Amino acid sequence: MLLEIGSMLSIDAGTKVFDKLKNHDKVQYIFHETGRSDDLFDDKQFGEFGEASILTVLVDETNKDEIFTEIFETANLHNSETGIVFTGKQVSEQL
């Protein structure tokens, strides 16, 4: 069964994660959107707002821990507060 892993990261961290996972053999789908946030990041490129990456990654649930860890480490979340990552719901196999 497919499982969703979501994240909201700084634009730099999100782009690094997307580039690393877009051709990863254990990632079924990856979606990358950008937007602005006024409360999650200290770096504000637009006055009160900072540029953000919103990533949705679909993986087989047997690979969720490995891909979650890759997102966490690539975004450097263990050393800085550049975003959040979470495991979401199971999704239908047929997309």
Secondary structure, DSSP 8 states (H G I E B T S, - for coil): -EEEEEEEEEHHHHHHHHHHHTT-TTEEEEEEEEEEESSS-S--SBTTBEEEEEEEEEEEGGGHHHHHHHHHHHTTTTTS-SEEEEEEEEE-S--
